[in-house]
């Protein structure tokens, strides 16, 4: 009684076919297959985009005469006093 036998699986399958019909079950399986294919396609698209981003590094352009003033907090307080 602890495990499911082959006859129990057959009876469940027959009940499911009688309830839903063969057409509805095959339609459901087709929808499941389309969903799996769509999922795989999405994964492949994500991988392709990640490879493009890895191959195309971003470059930051700056003007050659541009300077940046970075002062420490100690320098700021010394100037104020």
OpenMM code with the backbone's topology and positions (N, CA, C; nanometers):
from openmm import Vec3, app, unit

residues = "UNK UNK UNK UNK UNK UNK UNK UNK UNK UNK UNK UNK UNK UNK UNK UNK UNK UNK UNK UNK UNK UNK UNK UNK UNK UNK UNK UNK UNK UNK UNK UNK UNK UNK UNK UNK UNK UNK UNK UNK UNK UNK UNK UNK UNK UNK UNK UNK UNK UNK UNK UNK UNK UNK UNK UNK UNK UNK UNK UNK UNK UNK UNK UNK UNK UNK UNK UNK UNK UNK UNK UNK UNK UNK UNK UNK UNK UNK UNK UNK UNK".split()
positions = [
    Vec3(0.0802, -0.1184, 0.0000),
    Vec3(0.0000, 0.0000, 0.0000),
    Vec3(0.0857, 0.1264, 0.0000),
    Vec3(0.2160, 0.1125, 0.0220),
    Vec3(0.3036, 0.2278, 0.0314),
    Vec3(0.3465, 0.2844, -0.1035),
    Vec3(0.3431, 0.2041, -0.2101),
    Vec3(0.3886, 0.2556, -0.3394),
    Vec3(0.2759, 0.2475, -0.4421),
    Vec3(0.2904, 0.3270, -0.5470),
    Vec3(0.1897, 0.3299, -0.6529),
    Vec3(0.2267, 0.2240, -0.7560),
    Vec3(0.1308, 0.1367, -0.7870),
    Vec3(0.1551, 0.0307, -0.8828),
    Vec3(0.1195, 0.0744, -1.0238),
    Vec3(0.1531, -0.0112, -1.1198),
    Vec3(0.1281, 0.0183, -1.2601),
    Vec3(-0.0223, 0.0275, -1.2880),
    Vec3(-0.1030, -0.0560, -1.2222),
    Vec3(-0.2476, -0.0533, -1.2455),
    Vec3(-0.3092, 0.0760, -1.1943),
    Vec3(-0.2588, 0.1273, -1.0857),
    Vec3(-0.3110, 0.2531, -1.0330),
    Vec3(-0.2800, 0.3687, -1.1292),
    Vec3(-0.1617, 0.3667, -1.1882),
    Vec3(-0.1252, 0.4694, -1.2865),
    Vec3(-0.2136, 0.4590, -1.4096),
    Vec3(-0.2418, 0.3379, -1.4553),
    Vec3(-0.3270, 0.3163, -1.5723),
    Vec3(-0.4685, 0.3677, -1.5441),
    Vec3(-0.5208, 0.3370, -1.4270),
    Vec3(-0.6563, 0.3821, -1.3919),
    Vec3(-0.6621, 0.5344, -1.3868),
    Vec3(-0.5613, 0.5984, -1.3292),
    Vec3(-0.5571, 0.7454, -1.3235),
    Vec3(-0.5506, 0.8033, -1.4638),
    Vec3(-0.4693, 0.7434, -1.5511),
    Vec3(-0.4574, 0.7920, -1.6889),
    Vec3(-0.5903, 0.7793, -1.7627),
    Vec3(-0.6614, 0.6687, -1.7445),
    Vec3(-0.7903, 0.6487, -1.8106),
    Vec3(-0.8915, 0.7521, -1.7618),
    Vec3(-0.8934, 0.7791, -1.6320),
    Vec3(-0.9867, 0.8779, -1.5767),
    Vec3(-0.9559, 1.0168, -1.6329),
    Vec3(-0.8276, 1.0523, -1.6422),
    Vec3(-0.7891, 1.1830, -1.6950),
    Vec3(-0.8309, 1.1957, -1.8409),
    Vec3(-0.8107, 1.0901, -1.9208),
    Vec3(-0.8495, 1.0941, -2.0620),
    Vec3(-1.0009, 1.1058, -2.0750),
    Vec3(-1.0744, 1.0355, -1.9904),
    Vec3(-1.2205, 1.0443, -1.9963),
    Vec3(-1.2702, 1.1836, -1.9565),
    Vec3(-1.2070, 1.2452, -1.8588),
    Vec3(-1.2500, 1.3772, -1.8127),
    Vec3(-1.2173, 1.4871, -1.9135),
    Vec3(-1.0957, 1.4865, -1.9641),
    Vec3(-1.0503, 1.5975, -2.0484),
    Vec3(-1.0570, 1.5672, -2.1976),
    Vec3(-1.0545, 1.4440, -2.2355),
    Vec3(-1.0555, 1.4069, -2.3770),
    Vec3(-0.9147, 1.4133, -2.4360),
    Vec3(-0.8943, 1.3386, -2.5415),
    Vec3(-0.7605, 1.3328, -2.6017),
    Vec3(-0.7211, 1.4663, -2.6623),
    Vec3(-0.8136, 1.5371, -2.7228),
    Vec3(-0.7820, 1.6641, -2.7881),
    Vec3(-0.7346, 1.7684, -2.6890),
    Vec3(-0.8011, 1.7758, -2.5756),
    Vec3(-0.7647, 1.8753, -2.4743),
    Vec3(-0.6275, 1.8440, -2.4146),
    Vec3(-0.5984, 1.7167, -2.3939),
    Vec3(-0.4687, 1.6781, -2.3376),
    Vec3(-0.3565, 1.7085, -2.4371),
    Vec3(-0.3768, 1.6766, -2.5643),
    Vec3(-0.2732, 1.7042, -2.6642),
    Vec3(-0.2524, 1.8544, -2.6810),
    Vec3(-0.3605, 1.9316, -2.6707),
    Vec3(-0.3490, 2.0776, -2.6780),
    Vec3(-0.2686, 2.1304, -2.5593),
    Vec3(-0.2935, 2.0742, -2.4421),
    Vec3(-0.2213, 2.1145, -2.3215),
    Vec3(-0.0722, 2.0824, -2.3344),
    Vec3(-0.0410, 1.9637, -2.3863),
    Vec3(0.0992, 1.9263, -2.4050),
    Vec3(0.1677, 2.0165, -2.5080),
    Vec3(0.0938, 2.0570, -2.6125),
    Vec3(0.1487, 2.1502, -2.7115),
    Vec3(0.1799, 2.2850, -2.6491),
    Vec3(0.0907, 2.3320, -2.5605),
    Vec3(0.1152, 2.4586, -2.4912),
    Vec3(0.2359, 2.4498, -2.3993),
    Vec3(0.2515, 2.3368, -2.3320),
    Vec3(0.3675, 2.3172, -2.2442),
    Vec3(0.4958, 2.3193, -2.3274),
    Vec3(0.4953, 2.2529, -2.4425),
    Vec3(0.6134, 2.2503, -2.5297),
    Vec3(0.6469, 2.3905, -2.5804),
    Vec3(0.5453, 2.4687, -2.6163),
    Vec3(0.5696, 2.6066, -2.6623),
    Vec3(0.6303, 2.6899, -2.5500),
    Vec3(0.5819, 2.6696, -2.4286),
    Vec3(0.6359, 2.7428, -2.3142),
    Vec3(0.7807, 2.7089, -2.2881),
    Vec3(0.8155, 2.5816, -2.2981),
    Vec3(0.9547, 2.5396, -2.2774),
    Vec3(1.0439, 2.5983, -2.3857),
    Vec3(0.9994, 2.5931, -2.5106),
    Vec3(1.0785, 2.6498, -2.6206),
    Vec3(1.0968, 2.7999, -2.6043),
    Vec3(0.9923, 2.8685, -2.5624),
    Vec3(1.0014, 3.0125, -2.5402),
    Vec3(1.0992, 3.0439, -2.4279),
    Vec3(1.0972, 2.9642, -2.3223),
    Vec3(1.1892, 2.9821, -2.2103),
    Vec3(1.3342, 2.9633, -2.2555),
    Vec3(1.3604, 2.8585, -2.3329),
    Vec3(1.4955, 2.8336, -2.3838),
    Vec3(1.5416, 2.9469, -2.4745),
    Vec3(1.4520, 2.9973, -2.5594),
    Vec3(1.4860, 3.1080, -2.6486),
    Vec3(1.5221, 3.2323, -2.5676),
    Vec3(1.4463, 3.2586, -2.4621),
    Vec3(1.4755, 3.3725, -2.3746),
    Vec3(1.6112, 3.3591, -2.3083),
    Vec3(1.6463, 3.2397, -2.2649),
    Vec3(1.7779, 3.2179, -2.2044),
    Vec3(1.8888, 3.2418, -2.3060),
    Vec3(1.8698, 3.1941, -2.4285),
    Vec3(1.9706, 3.2134, -2.5318),
    Vec3(1.9866, 3.3608, -2.5670),
    Vec3(1.8757, 3.4348, -2.5707),
    Vec3(1.8821, 3.5787, -2.5991),
    Vec3(1.9586, 3.6515, -2.4894),
    Vec3(1.9343, 3.6151, -2.3633),
    Vec3(2.0057, 3.6773, -2.2513),
    Vec3(2.1550, 3.6485, -2.2594),
    Vec3(2.1907, 3.5245, -2.2960),
    Vec3(2.3322, 3.4890, -2.3083),
    Vec3(2.3981, 3.5686, -2.4207),
    Vec3(2.3273, 3.5866, -2.5328),
    Vec3(2.3829, 3.6612, -2.6458),
    Vec3(2.4044, 3.8076, -2.6075),
    Vec3(2.3092, 3.8663, -2.5346),
    Vec3(2.3235, 4.0056, -2.4916),
    Vec3(2.4392, 4.0204, -2.3929),
    Vec3(2.4567, 3.9235, -2.3047),
    Vec3(2.5662, 3.9295, -2.2081),
    Vec3(2.7008, 3.9213, -2.2794),
    Vec3(2.7110, 3.8389, -2.3826),
    Vec3(2.8363, 3.8283, -2.4586),
    Vec3(2.8657, 3.9582, -2.5321),
    Vec3(2.7624, 4.0215, -2.5889),
    Vec3(2.7827, 4.1489, -2.6590),
    Vec3(2.8322, 4.2555, -2.5623),
    Vec3(2.7755, 4.2601, -2.4436),
    Vec3(2.8178, 4.3588, -2.3450),
    Vec3(2.9606, 4.3325, -2.2993),
    Vec3(2.9988, 4.2063, -2.2874),
    Vec3(3.1339, 4.1727, -2.2441),
    Vec3(3.2361, 4.2076, -2.3525),
    Vec3(3.1987, 4.1944, -2.4779),
    Vec3(3.2901, 4.2223, -2.5881),
    Vec3(3.3002, 4.3717, -2.6188),
    Vec3(3.2007, 4.4501, -2.5827),
    Vec3(3.1964, 4.5917, -2.6143),
    Vec3(3.2149, 4.6733, -2.4859),
    Vec3(3.3409, 4.6983, -2.4475),
    Vec3(3.3622, 4.7727, -2.3232),
    Vec3(3.3203, 4.9185, -2.3381),
    Vec3(3.2754, 4.9762, -2.2309),
    Vec3(3.2339, 5.1162, -2.2307),
    Vec3(3.3565, 5.2045, -2.2110),
    Vec3(3.3633, 5.3148, -2.2848),
    Vec3(3.4749, 5.4080, -2.2769),
    Vec3(3.4198, 5.5421, -2.2321),
    Vec3(3.4863, 5.6025, -2.1358),
    Vec3(3.4464, 5.7344, -2.0882),
    Vec3(3.5405, 5.8361, -2.1497),
    Vec3(3.4864, 5.9263, -2.2292),
    Vec3(3.5657, 6.0315, -2.2916),
    Vec3(3.5670, 6.1535, -2.2005),
    Vec3(3.6809, 6.2185, -2.1938),
    Vec3(3.6881, 6.3423, -2.1171),
    Vec3(3.7733, 6.4417, -2.1942),
    Vec3(3.7515, 6.5686, -2.1658),
    Vec3(3.8279, 6.6729, -2.2338),
    Vec3(3.9693, 6.6747, -2.1772),
    Vec3(4.0722, 6.6925, -2.2618),
    Vec3(4.2102, 6.6860, -2.2131),
    Vec3(4.2446, 6.7964, -2.1137),
    Vec3(4.1838, 6.9138, -2.1237),
    Vec3(4.2177, 7.0231, -2.0341),
    Vec3(4.1366, 7.0217, -1.9049),
    Vec3(4.0504, 6.9255, -1.8900),
    Vec3(3.9618, 6.9207, -1.7745),
    Vec3(4.0371, 6.8693, -1.6518),
    Vec3(4.0251, 6.9409, -1.5415),
    Vec3(4.0910, 6.8957, -1.4192),
    Vec3(3.9869, 6.8759, -1.3104),
    Vec3(4.0233, 6.7954, -1.2155),
    Vec3(3.9325, 6.7647, -1.1065),
    Vec3(3.9993, 6.8043, -0.9766),
    Vec3(3.9301, 6.8827, -0.8954),
    Vec3(3.9822, 6.9210, -0.7645),
    Vec3(3.9264, 6.8271, -0.6596),
    Vec3(4.0154, 6.7558, -0.5978),
    Vec3(3.9745, 6.6654, -0.4909),
    Vec3(4.0465, 6.7090, -0.3645),
    Vec3(3.9712, 6.7565, -0.2707),
    Vec3(4.0306, 6.8012, -0.1456),
    Vec3(3.9834, 6.7113, -0.0336),
    Vec3(4.0702, 6.6910, 0.0589),
    Vec3(4.0327, 6.6107, 0.1735),
    Vec3(3.9580, 6.6972, 0.2724),
    Vec3(3.8945, 6.6363, 0.3651),
    Vec3(3.8174, 6.7099, 0.4640),
    Vec3(3.9107, 6.7941, 0.5517),
    Vec3(4.0307, 6.7438, 0.5774),
    Vec3(4.1269, 6.8177, 0.6585),
    Vec3(4.1689, 6.9475, 0.5879),
    Vec3(4.1873, 6.9414, 0.4551),
    Vec3(4.2236, 7.0595, 0.3803),
    Vec3(4.1105, 7.1621, 0.3808),
    Vec3(3.9857, 7.1138, 0.3712),
    Vec3(3.8699, 7.2042, 0.3744),
    Vec3(3.8603, 7.2768, 0.5077),
    Vec3(3.8784, 7.2057, 0.6163),
    Vec3(3.8671, 7.2703, 0.7481),
    Vec3(3.9839, 7.3618, 0.7723),
    Vec3(4.1020, 7.3299, 0.7180),
    Vec3(4.2183, 7.4170, 0.7350),
    Vec3(4.1981, 7.5472, 0.6613),
    Vec3(4.1353, 7.5432, 0.5444),
    Vec3(4.1120, 7.6643, 0.4664),
    Vec3(4.0063, 7.7530, 0.5336),
    Vec3(3.9075, 7.6913, 0.5976),
    Vec3(3.8011, 7.7686, 0.6621),
    Vec3(3.8512, 7.8386, 0.7875),
    Vec3(3.9478, 7.7799, 0.8542),
    Vec3(3.9990, 7.8391, 0.9800),
    Vec3(4.0974, 7.9447, 0.9475),
] * unit.nanometer
topology = app.Topology()
chain = topology.addChain("A")
for resn in residues:
    res = topology.addResidue(resn, chain)
    for name in ("N", "CA", "C"):
        topology.addAtom(name, app.Element.getBySymbol(name[0]), res)
